[in-house]
Amino acid sequence: MKWDAWGDPALAKELSADIKGLLAAALGVTGDAAPGPSADEVVLHPSRLSAEDLDALAGAVGKEHVSAADADRLPRAGGKSTPDLLRRRSREAQDAPDAVVLPGSEQEVAAVLAVCAERRIAVVPFGGGTSVVGGLDPERGGLAAVVSLDLRRFDQLLDLDETSGEAVLGAGLTGPAAEELLAERGWELGHYPQSFRYATIGGFAATRSSGQDSAGYGRFDEMVRGLRVVTPAGVLDLGRAPASAAGPDLRQLFLGSEGTLGVITAVRLRVHPLPAVKAYEAWSFPDFATGTAALRAVEQQGTGPTVIRLSDEAETMINLAMTEQIGGAPAVSGCLAVTVFEGAAAQVAARQQLTRDALLAAGGTSLGEGPARAWEHGRFSAPYLRDSLLAAGALCETLETAASWSRLPALRAAVTEALTGALPGSLVLCHVSHVYPTGASLYFTVVAALGEDPLTRWGAAKRAAGDAILRTGGTISHHHAVGADHRPWMTEEIGDLGVRILRAVKAELDPAGILNPGKLIP
Amino acid sequence: MKWDAWGDPALAKELSADIKGLLAAALGVTGDAAPGPSADEVVLHPSRLSAEDLDALAGAVGKEHVSAADADRLPRAGGKSTPDLLRRRSREAQDAPDAVVLPGSEQEVAAVLAVCAERRIAVVPFGGGTSVVGGLDPERGGLAAVVSLDLRRFDQLLDLDETSGEAVLGAGLTGPAAEELLAERGWELGHYPQSFRYATIGGFAATRSSGQDSAGYGRFDEMVRGLRVVTPAGVLDLGRAPASAAGPDLRQLFLGSEGTLGVITAVRLRVHPLPAVKAYEAWSFPDFATGTAALRAVEQQGTGPTVIRLSDEAETMINLAMTEQIGGAPAVSGCLAVTVFEGAAAQVAARQQLTRDALLAAGGTSLGEGPARAWEHGRFSAPYLRDSLLAAGALCETLETAASWSRLPALRAAVTEALTGALPGSLVLCHVSHVYPTGASLYFTVVAALGEDPLTRWGAAKRAAGDAILRTGGTISHHHAVGADHRPWMTEEIGDLGVRILRAVKAELDPAGILNPGKLIP
């Protein structure tokens, strides 16, 4: 993954003439932004680790698995939010972890944590590096230094129980690597967030990730049956059964713990046979309220789509759900909805028919397969587009939340107002991409002229949006997690006493406070 | 509820001639057991609360809501396991809470907890009194006294959001009271454990209860969207959205906390419209392995029954799933399975057809509606039968677990062997009543001659069964919870470090250690 932008340089997306036209017409964006430094030009603060520190870390994992070289530190300097990328464009000295450590076993992870606790070194578990909430910032939290813990050597399919439909996957496997190992045996996990190509199994668990197939296969936390976690206080092996009444579910403390309570090394997950059949159908609704009510009907009746999502009027008008056609002539009127169905043939046919019945009854018009296939084709490409927009002088950022169905209209209005208030003249787009019987997510995309001091202006917009979310009954994050960026809202999210619980658990497991300081827990 | 047996005296079940014949033939049970004391005869240890203690409690909740009278203490003396009932048959002085306290608001609950922390009085939240794992034992845990906290005054439907399908229910509502309030508005919770008629919303949450409709409506913990909990350290209001990535899910610490971490006062729950249609179909399978594989196919394909359960050969032979016919001529050969479908007409038809297809393909034979309706008719009656068996000289007790599908055969064999080894000549029956994509529950019923010292003999059988469960990959409880009886296995269930986490959370919320001592946390 590029250090200063998303993903694979070979997949970078040129802006189409349509998009350039849209930027000029809607946002007044005309000139490119000043380019940032290249990897050769960028200056990092020197590593704060002493030779003795590095020797101790080498003693834990082997010399070849510790590096304080700038070339290794730079790609772990942080995540991929727009503020992250704006900071990377600075020609002043930038911060980065003081070293990268690559353990190869749970024993080595434990040894690294012991060295770091003794030497007062903070540890940031890196995952795939795709955080958009500051979860990977190299904060030292008052300690002497910080290392990036890269688990890429935890890359095995450790077990596949085909009777139970359970697989144990190493935490360092990326989405594609995990799916490839499972597909060789005829199985699939089915977790496809936009970060799929880079993010890891451990990261999905540590951030409560949710993928585009969540209607069919569930959120990542719902797929988790068991977890192994190495903490400074010892190892946990949680989750004995598909369901249990043996006290509190401690797995739920580590799902979403974002590296602050321990290092997840392996995850036991529900998997399913590779689907025999896949069916696509797109829909149009006259407006967002009608479309939202239709998705609610489908989900509350349990008709069983694998994917179901709805774009608002603005997203639909600019073809945002069909990456290749963004900014071109509107392909669909009203609000576009996409449905996809996977499974055995008879099941897919029955579920698609029940879903069609519900969507037709709710005022939908079928558009056939085309727009649904177009959505799937471009489903992982949006972050590349954001990078090109930034280079072209447009700030493009996203944020998301979830709430009960009854709260969604007020929530959407309040967030839209907060964003356009803080960024006058910006374009605010919204879609529903994850549905539950009692509510849904809302995902916002904001595009504005980059202008002067975009970091400060975006910061103000983000604060206004976060306040609006909490005020109108939403959660500060449905699937991006907390990191450093959402931490200011955690006290309101879970209350003072909730924060005290998290601190008490952390004090028990991480008494030296080395694990990802400055993230999640206020 | 009777103090020395299950439920309503008017519903007590006489043993049929068939059952008496079965007891004599299979177990050699012929003579009735010696009767225990009546409520007038039973002797309780005197209350240990001083007049000052009682005045302080009265100051918290009002004089009329505190009682140290034996008539109030006796019904809260404990739960309804067979060991509980055997202990109630003693003519020696019995233990009971030193008083019963009935707060009427969260402020009053907080005031009671403050009084108890100051005066070193333990607090046992009572729920509906249906624990079968010693969860209500009046243990003082080294403190001066113990009170039973009865939340029956928390009996309101506090909110119903018909758009989102969410209801907020007071923790003291019993199953029937909750369903009645919802049904008046056209809604249903759909949580029907065997304890349904007496157990409470707060108790369902605190024990991770699972009802007979779990295939359709989920376990109770899966229905929970939000919780209000009063702790000695303050009040928690958890659960903002249908799903969230805002850190660990703290609701999951209080679900299953069994009164050890706080007092649940209100629960926000997913509810659904009263079903328009209900369809029944019973099935026969040649053997338990074939039947289990059939249930697995149904659940892994997601064909959507509301109820699905399977009795083993022995349960089927004695008609255990059809309470009115127990012990009579076998009504079904092989293994009986029951399916029920609820919902809108088109949905029910589609789901029943897909389920039929899967069960037929897996070797099932349809028996039509009859046995499925007979199961539903008697679904809450089994505990009455146990009381009558006890009076007739037969020990009848149940235990349950869950595991991954692949582990079920070895788990079932090991538990059966443990029970019959400890109780030679006993009858061990088994069924699957809760299914998940990756595994299922196993529920065991043991019937044996009461004999000499049944408490000690059952204790040995229970220890052997619990050890077998943990050894073969099961959880110590799928839905009965932990209480005092399963506490010895908790360290093995969640590990030393898991226990340390629970203790750290408890120390933060309940520093005086007043909340349900001796339960759940080793």
Chai-1 contact restraints between the chains, C-beta under 6 A:
chainA,res_idxA,chainB,res_idxB,connection_type,confidence,min_distance_angstrom,max_distance_angstrom,comment,restraint_id
A,D161,B,S406,contact,1.0,0.0,6.0,A-B,restraint_1
A,T163,B,W405,contact,1.0,0.0,6.0,A-B,restraint_2
A,T163,B,S406,contact,1.0,0.0,6.0,A-B,restraint_3
A,S164,B,S404,contact,1.0,0.0,6.0,A-B,restraint_4
A,S164,B,W405,contact,1.0,0.0,6.0,A-B,restraint_5
A,S164,B,S406,contact,1.0,0.0,6.0,A-B,restraint_6
A,S164,B,T438,contact,1.0,0.0,6.0,A-B,restraint_7
A,S164,B,G439,contact,1.0,0.0,6.0,A-B,restraint_8
A,G165,B,Q300,contact,1.0,0.0,6.0,A-B,restraint_9
A,G165,B,P437,contact,1.0,0.0,6.0,A-B,restraint_10
A,G165,B,T438,contact,1.0,0.0,6.0,A-B,restraint_11
A,E166,B,T438,contact,1.0,0.0,6.0,A-B,restraint_12
A,R208,B,A245,contact,1.0,0.0,6.0,A-B,restraint_13
A,R219,B,A243,contact,1.0,0.0,6.0,A-B,restraint_14
A,R225,B,T438,contact,1.0,0.0,6.0,A-B,restraint_15
A,G234,B,L497,contact,1.0,0.0,6.0,A-B,restraint_16
A,L236,B,G495,contact,1.0,0.0,6.0,A-B,restraint_17
A,L236,B,L497,contact,1.0,0.0,6.0,A-B,restraint_18
A,R240,B,T475,contact,1.0,0.0,6.0,A-B,restraint_19
A,A241,B,A402,contact,1.0,0.0,6.0,A-B,restraint_20
A,A241,B,A403,contact,1.0,0.0,6.0,A-B,restraint_21
A,A241,B,T475,contact,1.0,0.0,6.0,A-B,restraint_22
A,P242,B,A402,contact,1.0,0.0,6.0,A-B,restraint_23
A,P242,B,Y436,contact,1.0,0.0,6.0,A-B,restraint_24
A,P242,B,T438,contact,1.0,0.0,6.0,A-B,restraint_25
A,P242,B,G439,contact,1.0,0.0,6.0,A-B,restraint_26
A,A243,B,R219,contact,1.0,0.0,6.0,A-B,restraint_27
A,A243,B,A402,contact,1.0,0.0,6.0,A-B,restraint_28
A,A243,B,Y436,contact,1.0,0.0,6.0,A-B,restraint_29
A,S244,B,T475,contact,1.0,0.0,6.0,A-B,restraint_30
A,A245,B,T207,contact,1.0,0.0,6.0,A-B,restraint_31
A,A245,B,R208,contact,1.0,0.0,6.0,A-B,restraint_32
A,A245,B,S477,contact,1.0,0.0,6.0,A-B,restraint_33
A,A245,B,H478,contact,1.0,0.0,6.0,A-B,restraint_34
A,A245,B,H479,contact,1.0,0.0,6.0,A-B,restraint_35
A,A245,B,A481,contact,1.0,0.0,6.0,A-B,restraint_36
A,A246,B,T475,contact,1.0,0.0,6.0,A-B,restraint_37
A,A246,B,I476,contact,1.0,0.0,6.0,A-B,restraint_38
A,A246,B,S477,contact,1.0,0.0,6.0,A-B,restraint_39
A,A246,B,V482,contact,1.0,0.0,6.0,A-B,restraint_40
A,A246,B,E493,contact,1.0,0.0,6.0,A-B,restraint_41
A,G247,B,G256,contact,1.0,0.0,6.0,A-B,restraint_42
A,G247,B,V482,contact,1.0,0.0,6.0,A-B,restraint_43
A,G247,B,L520,contact,1.0,0.0,6.0,A-B,restraint_44
A,P248,B,L253,contact,1.0,0.0,6.0,A-B,restraint_45
A,P248,B,G256,contact,1.0,0.0,6.0,A-B,restraint_46
A,P248,B,S257,contact,1.0,0.0,6.0,A-B,restraint_47
A,D249,B,Q252,contact,1.0,0.0,6.0,A-B,restraint_48
A,L250,B,I494,contact,1.0,0.0,6.0,A-B,restraint_49
A,L250,B,G498,contact,1.0,0.0,6.0,A-B,restraint_50
A,Q252,B,P248,contact,1.0,0.0,6.0,A-B,restraint_51
A,Q252,B,D249,contact,1.0,0.0,6.0,A-B,restraint_52
A,Q252,B,Q252,contact,1.0,0.0,6.0,A-B,restraint_53
A,L253,B,P248,contact,1.0,0.0,6.0,A-B,restraint_54
A,G256,B,G247,contact,1.0,0.0,6.0,A-B,restraint_55
A,G256,B,P248,contact,1.0,0.0,6.0,A-B,restraint_56
A,S257,B,P248,contact,1.0,0.0,6.0,A-B,restraint_57
A,R270,B,P437,contact,1.0,0.0,6.0,A-B,restraint_58
A,R270,B,T438,contact,1.0,0.0,6.0,A-B,restraint_59
A,Q300,B,G165,contact,1.0,0.0,6.0,A-B,restraint_60
A,A350,B,A350,contact,1.0,0.0,6.0,A-B,restraint_61
A,A350,B,L354,contact,1.0,0.0,6.0,A-B,restraint_62
A,L354,B,A350,contact,1.0,0.0,6.0,A-B,restraint_63
A,A402,B,A241,contact,1.0,0.0,6.0,A-B,restraint_64
A,A402,B,P242,contact,1.0,0.0,6.0,A-B,restraint_65
A,A402,B,A243,contact,1.0,0.0,6.0,A-B,restraint_66
A,A403,B,A241,contact,1.0,0.0,6.0,A-B,restraint_67
A,S404,B,S164,contact,1.0,0.0,6.0,A-B,restraint_68
A,W405,B,T163,contact,1.0,0.0,6.0,A-B,restraint_69
A,W405,B,S164,contact,1.0,0.0,6.0,A-B,restraint_70
A,S406,B,D161,contact,1.0,0.0,6.0,A-B,restraint_71
A,S406,B,T163,contact,1.0,0.0,6.0,A-B,restraint_72
A,S406,B,S164,contact,1.0,0.0,6.0,A-B,restraint_73
A,Y436,B,P242,contact,1.0,0.0,6.0,A-B,restraint_74
A,Y436,B,A243,contact,1.0,0.0,6.0,A-B,restraint_75
A,P437,B,G165,contact,1.0,0.0,6.0,A-B,restraint_76
A,P437,B,R270,contact,1.0,0.0,6.0,A-B,restraint_77
A,T438,B,S164,contact,1.0,0.0,6.0,A-B,restraint_78
A,T438,B,G165,contact,1.0,0.0,6.0,A-B,restraint_79
A,T438,B,E166,contact,1.0,0.0,6.0,A-B,restraint_80
A,T438,B,R225,contact,1.0,0.0,6.0,A-B,restraint_81
A,T438,B,P242,contact,1.0,0.0,6.0,A-B,restraint_82
A,T438,B,R270,contact,1.0,0.0,6.0,A-B,restraint_83
A,G439,B,S164,contact,1.0,0.0,6.0,A-B,restraint_84
A,G439,B,P242,contact,1.0,0.0,6.0,A-B,restraint_85
A,T475,B,R240,contact,1.0,0.0,6.0,A-B,restraint_86
A,T475,B,A241,contact,1.0,0.0,6.0,A-B,restraint_87
A,T475,B,S244,contact,1.0,0.0,6.0,A-B,restraint_88
A,T475,B,A246,contact,1.0,0.0,6.0,A-B,restraint_89
A,I476,B,A246,contact,1.0,0.0,6.0,A-B,restraint_90
A,S477,B,A245,contact,1.0,0.0,6.0,A-B,restraint_91
A,S477,B,A246,contact,1.0,0.0,6.0,A-B,restraint_92
A,H478,B,A245,contact,1.0,0.0,6.0,A-B,restraint_93
A,H479,B,A245,contact,1.0,0.0,6.0,A-B,restraint_94
A,A481,B,A245,contact,1.0,0.0,6.0,A-B,restraint_95
A,V482,B,A246,contact,1.0,0.0,6.0,A-B,restraint_96
A,V482,B,G247,contact,1.0,0.0,6.0,A-B,restraint_97
A,E493,B,A246,contact,1.0,0.0,6.0,A-B,restraint_98
A,I494,B,L250,contact,1.0,0.0,6.0,A-B,restraint_99
A,G495,B,L236,contact,1.0,0.0,6.0,A-B,restraint_100
A,L497,B,G234,contact,1.0,0.0,6.0,A-B,restraint_101
A,L497,B,L236,contact,1.0,0.0,6.0,A-B,restraint_102
A,G498,B,L250,contact,1.0,0.0,6.0,A-B,restraint_103
A,R500,B,E508,contact,1.0,0.0,6.0,A-B,restraint_104
A,I501,B,V505,contact,1.0,0.0,6.0,A-B,restraint_105
A,A504,B,A504,contact,1.0,0.0,6.0,A-B,restraint_106
A,A504,B,E508,contact,1.0,0.0,6.0,A-B,restraint_107
A,V505,B,I501,contact,1.0,0.0,6.0,A-B,restraint_108
A,E508,B,R500,contact,1.0,0.0,6.0,A-B,restraint_109
A,E508,B,A504,contact,1.0,0.0,6.0,A-B,restraint_110
A,L520,B,G247,contact,1.0,0.0,6.0,A-B,restraint_111
